[in-house]
């Protein structure tokens, strides 16, 4: 009998492509999804979304079901 593995996502700054990989979607698709709440999210500084922004993204979109690094 297999034990289910609990994988956790660290809340830290991530780039758009890293977040898209978590959700197993393309970068443009994630950008489109984020457009719906970008006012709440605010602008990213540089290439990374801040830890607080990542928290908002997970809150709005839900936690990804599978993680692949």
SULTA-V221656 format. One record per pair of residues at least 24 apart in sequence whose C-alpha atoms are under 7 Angstrom apart, sorted by the first residue. I is the first residue (numbers start at 1). GAP is how many residues later the second one is. If there is no record, write none. Layout:
i;gap
I;GAP
I;GAP
This chain:
i;gap
11;40
11;43
11;44
12;38
12;39
13;35
13;36
13;37
13;38
13;41
14;34
14;35
15;32
15;33
15;34
21;47
22;42
22;44
22;45
22;46
23;41
